[in-house]
Amino acid sequence: MNKTAIAILASTALAACGGSDNTSSSLPQLSAATAANLPGSCDALAAKLSFANTTFISVQDVPAGTLKVAGKSIAEHCVIEGKMNQRVSTVDGKTYAIGFEMRLPIIWNGRFFYQANGGLDGNVLTATGEIGGGGPLNDALNMGFAVISSDAGHSSSQNPLFGLDPQARIDYGYNAVATLTPMAKQVIKTAYGKTPDRSYFDGCSNGGRHAMVAAARSSAEYDGIIAGDPGFHLPKAAIGEMWGAQQFAKVATANTASGLPDIKTGLTTAERQMVASRIIAKCDALDGATDGMVQDIKACQANFSLVNDVPTCSGNVRDGSCLTNAQKDAIGNVFSGARNSAGMALYASFPYDAGISGANWALWKQTNSITLDPAAAAFTFTTPPQSASMISQLSSYALNFSMDSDAPKIFATSGVYAEASWSFMTPPDETSLSALKARGAKLMVYHGTSDPVFSSNDTTDWYQRLMTANGGDASNFARLYTVAGMNHCSGGPTADQFDMLTPMIAWVEQGKAPDSVIATARDAGNAIPNSEVPADWGSGRTRPLCPYPQVARFKGGDVNSAASFSCS
């Protein structure tokens, strides 16, 4: 992408996002990146690559059109595959390395993009530079960035048992990013004759956690960081997931083949949809528009009552039109958040929102909570880890996890496990971002209000504390955007298709702060449709994502147009 194209891209973003001058002239203004071309072939580059403790396995040319994003052909580029710090574990005898892939465009925009991947990592995903939101229509590689993707220090075949190795835990937590970043910048310098002018970091879920950790630990390396639905308290969130599974188990109406409660029967699809309809009935109009979306999520919590606004079943009738008293108690516990027998909160509460109807909500609350989350807790987050034999008993582990005696193990150390998961998984001081701020770097965070695994309440609480730590206002370097109805990173009845990278570039390199970001509902006519967008929303609905604590409020006009809403 040449400089003219970059300028057009930035100006378009500013027009769409309502950019304003930076809210603080005292912060440094970072200069814009300048473009460069790869002077030689990918084969020629291969002969030049060298970095300590790094093996460059292959360097290949990728012709234009080989990769596509939303039907768009990605330009010609080089793909580099490699690994760093290969070793044999003294604990489990397995061979570990930090695997990576880099993609370097022939026509480069002068920028570097770290693609932080999600889940338990373990896979080197194609380094296209995913930019977040549901069904993205573009990516960083297509925009001309040099991009890196990583497995965070272990392979998929080692999931989830990599947590038995103490160094693999730390690589997953923060060290892979810290190790790969200088290597990647050196590769870029070797390729183009200069290091990147500007460096950006983006990820959602665990990738959002990586982003939040990078904001604290790698503040000198990145100029713009985008954290989506960040699980920056992931060990606590895993406890919260198992807590939720235990609540659903109390009201399950059937058992699985293994004899354990089938937690999917604790709250059926019909019952979730019914609860969602009651939330909409109570909260929809609070933002000024009756449109099936709850923009004023805070006001909704004050207005909606699970006890009073959802019909109570007579006897033990379960037909999807009501909830039993026992179900209301259980679901109330899920939303109020995990706690121990003394009543101490172990993770954040969740806001009631329409996205409870989403399939992704059920996936996390009623499937991953007894598979993925207990695996992470058993082998990576608790110290010492469980025996490898526990892998066949994860559902039982989740349903019997003690909020009193097991939960504190996320803060423990033991023998070779000298760093607790709470230390290696979280930012060391999550509201102390003065180094990032002082450089003129920026942080944008977004979070779906119907995220079922990482609570948006947890993220808004963090942002409130960040504001306090910055004299009551952190908006000159960090902004949070909540996404009404969105489940975990995407999906649900929502407008979840958005690009935060383009306005981030404008903020970092031109000082134009993003007063809002435009999000689109992926209806049936969208290039990448979302089947959970209600048909009665019509075509092409857009909404402004507002910087917290502002709310998108209807001011009149076309209810499907973002222009009919203002952030206030």
N, C-alpha and C positions, 0 to 999 in steps of 0.2 A: 504494500500500500504506500503510495507516494505522499509527500507532504500536503499536496493540494487536497487529496482524498481525505487525509486525516482532518484537515481544517473543515471540510464540508461535513464530515461525520460529527465533529465536535459541535459545529453550529447547529446542525439538525437536532442533536441531543438537547442543546440548550433551549431551543424553541419548544421541544416536546416536554421538557422537564421543568420549565420555569426557573432556570438558573438565575442566581443573584450573585452580587459581589460577595466575596468571602466576608464573614461576619466579624473578622478580627484582622486589622491591618498589621498587628504586631507579630503575626506568624510569618515565617519565611514563605516566599512564593517560589515554588520549584519551576524550573524552566521546562519547556516542551521538548519531547524527544525528536530526534532528527533521523530520517530514514537512511538506509544503506543497502547495498546489494551484496550478495555472496559473490566474491570475486572469482571463485573457481568452481570446480565440480565437487560433488559429494565424495567421489573417489579421492580427489586431491585432499579434501578435508580429513578423510580417514587417516591419512599418513601423518597428519600433524597433531592429532589428539593425544594428549598425555596429561595425567593428573595422578597424584599420589593415591595409592591403594584403590585404584580404579581400573577396571577392565572394560574397554570399549569393544563389545562383542561384534557389532556390525554397524556400518554406515551405508545407507542405500538412498538412491534417488527415488522419489515418489512423483510420478508425472501428474500434471494437472488433471483433475477430474477423477483420480483414483479414490479419493475420499469425498464425501458429500455431507453437507449439513442442511437439513430441511430442503433438499433438492438442489442446493447450490454447490457447485464444484469448488473444491479447495485448490488453490494454486500450487504449482510445483514447489517441492521442498525436500530437504534431507531428513531422514529419520535415523536416529542414533539409538542403539540399544546397548545397555551396559549394566554394570553392577559395581558396588563399592563395598569395601570392608568385609570381604568374604572371610568366614571363620567357621570353626567347628565348636559348638557349644560344649563347655565342660559340665553342663548340667544335664542336658538331654541327649547329647551326642549328635544332634542334627547340624547340618550345614546351613548357615544363615548368610545373607548378604542383603544390601539395600539395592534392589533392582530399580532401574529407571528407563524411561524412554524420553528422548528429546526430539522435537521437530522444529527445524530451522527453515523458514521460508527463503526462497531465492531473493525475493524482494521484501526486505525487512523494514518494519516501522520504527526500529530503534528501541523496542520495548521487550521486556521479559515477563513471562506469565507462569506462575507456579500453580498448577492444577492439583488441588488437594482433593483426594478421593475419600469416599465414605466407608461406613461400616467398620469391619475389622481390618480394612485394607487387605493386603495379601495379593493383590493383582495390579500389574502395571497396565492401567487402562490406556487406550489410545490417547495420545497427548494432543488432542484437538483444542484444549482450553475451553471446556464447558463454562458458560457464563451464568448458570443458575436460572431459577424460575422454571415453570413447566413448559415443555416443548420449545426450547430456545430455537430461534430462527437464525442465529449466527453463533460464531465462536471466535476465540482469540486468535487461533491459527489463521482462520479465514480473514481476520482483520490485520494480519501481518505481524503478529507477535511470534517470538521464539518461545516455545512452550515445553515444560517438563511435567512428567507424570511419574509417580513412584508407587511401589508396593509397601513403603514405610518399613522395610527391613525384614520381611518374611514372605513366604510364598503362600498361595491359596491352599496347598496341600498341608501346610503347617497350621492353618486355622482350625479350631481356635486354640490349639495346644501350644502355640508360640509363646503364650504367657508363662509357660514353665521356665523359659530362659530369661534371666533378669535383663540382659542387654537388649533382647528383642522387645521386651516391655518398654524400655527407655527409647529405643529407636521409634517404636510406634507412637509413643507419647510426644516426643519433641525432637529427638536427635536426628532422625532422617531428614527433616527439613533443614536443620542447622548444618548437616553434613553435605547435603546435595546443593544447597544454594551457592556456595563459593565455587564448587566444581562447575555448575551450570553457567555461571557468569564467566568463568575462564574459558569454557567451550565456546561461548558466544564471542568472546574477544578473539579467540583463535580463528573463528569462522569469518567474522566481519571486520576485524582489525580494531575493534573498540568494545568495551563493556557496554551493557545496556544503559541508555540514558535514564530510563525509568523502569521500575520493577513493580509488578502487581501480583497479588495473591488472591485466589478465589476458591471457595469450597462451600459445600452445604452438608449438614448433618455432622458426622465426624470430620468431614472436610471443613465445616464451619468451626469446629473445635480447633483443628489445625490452624485456621486463620486467626482465631482469638489468641492462641498460644503464640503465633508468629508476631502478632501485634505487640506482645510483651517481651518475648525472647529475641526476636529478630527485627526489632524496630529500626535498626540501622540499615537493613537490607531491602526493605520494601516501602514504596512510596504510596501505594494505594492497596488497601486490604478490604475484601468483601467477604463477610461471614454470613452464610445462610443457615437459618434454623440451628444455631450453634449448640452443640452438645458439650459446652465447655465445662459442665459439671457432670460429665458422662458417668463416672462411677455412681454418683447419687441417682442419676436418671435410671440406671440399670436396676438399682434397688427399688425405685419407684415403679418400674415395669413389673417386677415380681410382686410388689405390694398389690398392684392392680389385679394381677392374675389370681392372687389369693382372695381378693374380694369377689371376683366373678365366680370362683370355685364355690363360694358359700351359697350361691343361688343357682348353680348349675342344675339342670334337670336330667342329665344323662352322664354316663361315664364313657371314657375312651376304651379302646381295646385293651389297654394296659391296666384298666381299673381305676384310673385317676379321673377326677371330675373333668368333664368336657366344658371348658370355660366359654366356648362359643355359645353354649346354650344359656349362659348366665345373662346375656343380653343379645337378643336376636337382631337380624337386619331390620325386620319390621318394627321392633321396639326402638332401635336407634333412630330410624326415620321418623317415628312418632315423636320422640323426644326432640329431635331437630325441628319438627314442625311447631312444637310448643315454644321452643326458644325463639323461632322466627316470629311467631304470633305476638310474643311479649316484647321483643327487642328490635324488630325490623325498622320501625318508624322512628327510632330514637335519633337517627342521623338526618331525619327530614325526608327520607325517601322510603316508600314501601316497595322494595325491589328485591327482596329475598336475600339481602346481605346485611350483616351486622357490622357496621363500621365503628360505632361507638361501643367497643367491647367493654370498657369500664362501666359505662352506664348500664349495660346489659346485666352485669353481675349484681348490680344493686336492685334491678327490677325483676329478674327471673328467679323463681324459687322452684327447685325440683320437687319439694314436698307439696306445694300448693298449686303449681301450674301444670303438673302432669297428672292425669287421672290415676286414681288408685284402684287397683283391681279388687273385685269382690271375691273373697276366698282366695283360691289359688288359680283363678282363671288366667291363662296366658295366651291371648289372641292377638297381641300386637297393638291393642288400643289403649293399654294401660300398663302400669308397673305395680308389682306387689310392694307391700311395705318393706319386705326384706330386700327386694331389688333396689328400692330407693335408698335404703341404708348403705348397701354395697356400692352403688354408683356414686352416692354422695362421698363415700370414703375414697373412691378412685379420684374424683375431682378435687377433693380437699388435700390430697397428697399423702405420701408415705409418712408414717410416724411410728415410734416405738411404744411400748406399753406404758411409758411415763407421759405419753402425749407429745414428746419432742419431735418436731418436724425433721424428716430425713431427706426430703426433697420438696420441691415447690408444689403449690396447688396448680390446677389447670383451669382456664376460664371456660364457662359454658358457651358454646358457639354452634352454629349450624353445621359445621363440618363433622360433627359426630356421626352424621349419616354416611360419610365417605368410606369407601372400601379400605383405604389406607389407614384410617383410624382403627378399624377392626383388625387389620393385619398386625399392627403394632401391639394393640392392647390384648388381643386374644390369640395370637400365634407367636409372634417374635418374643413376647413376654415369657414364654416357656421354652424357647429354643435359642434364639440369638443372645438375648440379654443374660440369661443364666450362664451361657457359655463364656461370655466376657467376664462376668462376675467371678465365676468359679476359677478361671485359669489366669486372668490378667489383673482383675481389680482387687481381689482379696489376697491377703498375705498371711501365712504362706498359701500358695495355690492348692486347689484340690488335686487329688490323684487323677492321672489320666483316665483311669477306669470310670470316673464320674461322667465321662462323655456320653455314656449310654443311659444316664439317669437325670438328664437336665430338667425335664418337666417336674420330676419329683423334687429335685434340688430347689427349683423355683417355688413350688407350692409349700415347701417346708423351710424355706429360708427364714432365719430368725432375725426379726427387726431389732432385737435386743443384743444378741450375742454375735451374729454374723455381720450385720451392717457396719460395726466399728472397724472391721478388718480392712476397709478401704483406706484407713489411716495408718495401718500397721506396717512395720518393717520386721524382717526376720532373716538372720543368717546372710546368705548371698543376695537376698532381696533387700538391699540397703536403702532403696527409695520406694516410698509408699505410692500407690496409684494416685492418691490425691495430689501428690507432688509432681509425678511425671505426666499426668493427664491434663492438668489444669494450668492456666496462666499463673505464674508465681505470685503476682499481685495484680489482680484483674482490673482494678480501677486506677492503677498507677501507670498511666500511659504518657507520662510527661516527655519521655525521650522521643516517642513517635510524634507527638504534638509539636515539640520544639524544632523538629526537622522540617516541618511543613507537610508531613505525610498525613493521609486521611484514612478513616475507617468508616465503612458503611455496613450496617448489619440489617438483615431482614428476617422476619419470623412469622410463620403462619399461625394465626390465633387458634386454629384447630389442630395444631401439631399434637399428636397423641403421645409422643415419646419424650421430646425435649420441650418443656413447658415455656410458652411465650411469657407467662408471668415471671419465670425465672430470669428471662432476658430483659424484660422491662424493669425488674427490680435492679438488675446490674446497671442498666442505663441510668436509673434514678441515682444510684450511688456514684456513678461516673460524673453525673452532673454536679452532685454535691462536692465531689473531689476537685471540681473545676469551677468553684465559685458559683454554682447553680446553673451553669450553662456550658455544655460540651459541644454545642452544635458547630463551632468553628473548626472542629477537626474530626468529630465522630457523630454519626446520625443513625438512628434506628427507625426502621419502617416495618409496621405490622401489616400482614396481608389477611384480610377478612376471609374466613371460611377455608383457608388453605390448610391442608394436612401437612405431613412431613415433607418439606421441600417442594411439594407440588400436589396437585389433585384436590378433590373435594369440590363443593359448589362455590366456585371462586373465580376471580380474575388473577391468574397466576403466571401469565406469560409476560416477562419483562426483562429488560437489559439494564443492569446496574453498572456494567463496565464502561459503557460510553459516557454516562454522566460522571463516573469516577475519574476518567481521564480529564474531562473538562474541569473538574474540581481541583485535581492535583496540579495540572499543567497550565491552567488558565485562571484559577482562583474563582471559578463559577460554582458556587455551592448549589447542590440539587435540592430545590425547595419542594419538589415532588418527583416521583418516578411514575411513568404511565404503565399500567398493567392492563392486559387484554384477557378477556374470558375466551377460552378455546372452544367455541361452539362448533357445531357440525361443519361449518364452512371454513374452519381454521386449517392451516397446513398440517398441524398436529393436534387434532381434536381431543377434548377431554369429555368423556361420556357422562361425567357427573355435572356438567353445566346444564342447568334446567332449560328445556326447550323454550319455555315462555319468556326467557330473557331476551329473545330475539337474536339478531346477528351483530357481531362486532362490538359487543359491550366493552367499554374501557372504564377504568377507574384510576384516580390518582392515589399512589401510595404516599402517605404523608409522614413527615418526620415526627416521631414521638416527642411530646405528648399530643400533637395536633391530630385531629380527626377529619376525615373527608366528609363534609356536610353538604347536603343538596341545597343549591341556591336557585333552582328553577331551570326549566328547559328540558332537553331530551334526557330521559333517565338512563339511557344507554351510553351517554357521552361523558367522558372525564371532565370536559369543559363545563359541565353543569354542576360540578362540585368544587368546593374550595377547602383548603386546609386551614382549620382554625381550632 
